[in-house]
Amino acid sequence: MKYIAEPFKIKMVEPLEMTTREERVAALQKAHYNAFQLEASKVYIDLQTDSGTGAMSQNQWAGIMLGDEAYSGGRSYYKLIEAGTDIFGYEYIQPVHQGRAAEKVIFPLLIQEKGQIVIANTFFDTTRAHVGLAGGRAIDNVCPEGKDTATPFDFKGNMDVAELQHLLDEHGDRVVAIVQTITNNSVGGQPVSMANLREVYAISQEHKVPVVIDAARYAENAHFIKQREKGYADVDPKDIAREMFSYGDYFTMSAKKDAIVNMGGLIGAKVQSELVNRMKSRVIPYEGYLTYGGLSGRDLEAMAVGLYEGLDENYLTYRIGQMEYLGSRLEAYGIPFQNPVGGHAVFIDAGRLLAHLPWYQYPGHALAMELYLEAGIRSCDIGSFLMDRDPFTGEEQQATAEFTRLAIPRRVYTQAHLDVVAEALKSVQERAEQVPGYRITWEPEVLRHFTSQLEPIA
């Protein structure tokens, strides 16, 4: 595929440190073979996450200077609420400091008894953790196509509607919420169709179960709907977004993704209600006063600008084009990945690339370690290492797929950087059978992938 040129020019640069393989071996040992523990200065190309790692625009930086730092009722708060109401169409918009803060506020209000169930097209790590911390049970329910990494399908992020109906019939009022993650990160940043959002919401209304949209990458999902779903080719991404959110009751959002800010998040409620009042009572002790929500005024200002910039059609074409370009390079080399590519990342199918490793030796993590050793590229596991132990049995949980995620920061890397990534993966592929598996030597109770210590298996 031809690389789609950037719809911007570079105005400032950040030098990168070049390291030797020997230095990278030492760095990994010091980090206990956990890429989250690496010093960022020892990383050449950082594809660990697209969360908060994007480059803000000149208009966002100008907004930083305009930020109103009033403790309550500042101008920047009202500018953000105006933007959020315009895009999402919800009556209540609440800033928080990031996505997991939104989850911390809302899920303990939805889950009132231990063992109550929340069903998602697929949970990402913090959402699953907050359901568990609130005493709930998280059930993943992605469509069958999402589990087949080799066969292309337009909307692999969709909820399995038939299975959802079965789960609701089986568990009845034990199901307290349905989560639609857009795009669906854990199955490869795959989009959810408008038809699926509409159908799931209709079912939820019948069963009187609220739908919570995990909206971190709402703009990328809108772009995929515009490109792939009949009837939306001529619809503006903002209007597509407004319709998407009409098929939910609440949303949580890490603004560090599609709003292209370094810190920030949102909670939304379609209508004002008693639950909203209870949300406010949780926001104040955990996040700060309602009109700043754990953020400075300049953060609120930059987020208000970024919400619109993330929906720009030229930007989205370039943004998704980067994934498609890298995917085409990998396809030429025969490197397996979730096909088609997602909106924010290319997910390498490490389970297939490192077929000699069983799932409990974490192929996704093993490939991430090898990629760092090869070229100083940091990525992360989206597989069984990412899955915490079952909160009720303490047993290891096997993921649907063993991925290594190459998450591309927004407006940061160029075609040449993506070429380096492709060549590094080709080199690892040529010696795939020599890549060792890993075992955990220490782990915390939740979100273990952030701080666990590991060692390679000889």
HUMOHU-V977722 format. One record per run of one state. SS is the DSSP state (h for helix, s for strand, l for the rest). FROM is the first residue (numbers start at 1). LEN is the number of residues. Records with the same first field share a line. If there is no record, write none. Layout:
SS: FROM-LEN ; FROM-LEN
//
This chain:
l: 1-20 ; 31-4 ; 38-2 ; 43-2 ; 47-11 ; 67-8 ; 89-3 ; 97-2 ; 111-6 ; 121-4 ; 134-3 ; 141-1 ; 143-1 ; 148-11 ; 160-1 ; 182-2 ; 188-2 ; 191-3 ; 208-2 ; 215-3 ; 229-8 ; 247-3 ; 255-10 ; 270-4 ; 288-9 ; 310-3 ; 334-3 ; 338-7 ; 354-5 ; 362-1 ; 376-1 ; 379-1 ; 383-20 ; 408-7 ; 431-1 ; 435-3 ; 443-5 ; 451-2 ; 457-2
h: 21-10 ; 35-3 ; 40-3 ; 58-9 ; 75-14 ; 99-12 ; 125-9 ; 144-4 ; 161-14 ; 185-3 ; 194-14 ; 218-11 ; 237-10 ; 274-14 ; 297-13 ; 313-21 ; 350-4 ; 359-3 ; 363-13 ; 415-16 ; 432-3 ; 448-3
s: 45-2 ; 92-5 ; 117-4 ; 137-4 ; 142-1 ; 159-1 ; 175-7 ; 184-1 ; 190-1 ; 210-5 ; 250-5 ; 265-5 ; 337-1 ; 345-5 ; 377-2 ; 380-3 ; 403-5 ; 438-5 ; 453-4
//
